[in-house]
Amino acid sequence: MSEKAKIINVHDKEGHLLFERYRKVGSGRLLKCFRDEIGVDHTNSQQLNLNEIIYCTQCEPPLAVAVITMIHGRVAYKIKSSGVPKMIV
């Protein structure tokens, strides 16, 4: 059985757009974003390596929003709850 996917935009707590047209599968809170499911990335995450922190470049001072990790063999951004509001989809 395949779960329904939704296309969402991910914003930080200040309302700045981080990831546009992210394909989220399943219901519940947004805990991670897979890099290959992001339509448009408005962060500097493409230049970062594993275990590095993604910051919102529009915030002053920069706000930590995620950590780059590997989940199930895919590059994923583990969302920091202090940087992104609890998005329930």
Helices and strands as residue ranges (DSSP letters): E 5-11, E 17-25, E 32-34, G 35-37, E 40-41, G 45-47, E 53-56, E 63-71, E 74-79
